């Protein structure tokens, strides 16, 4: 359970931390077509998930996530 909680926490923190960087680099998803959001949205969710899982693997060892 600790691994799941750490992984979730790292993922949330990484995603929040990457949002300003996404805006500076122009990694934004703009509304239009089938997209329903009203303003440009940072597109760093996948990178945040990867970073959170990577930090968890480093902290608990590579076999912890298997």
Secondary structure by P-SEA (a helix, b strand, c coil): caaaaaaaaaaaaaaaaaaaaaaaacccccccccccccccccccaaaaaaaaaaaaaaaacccccc
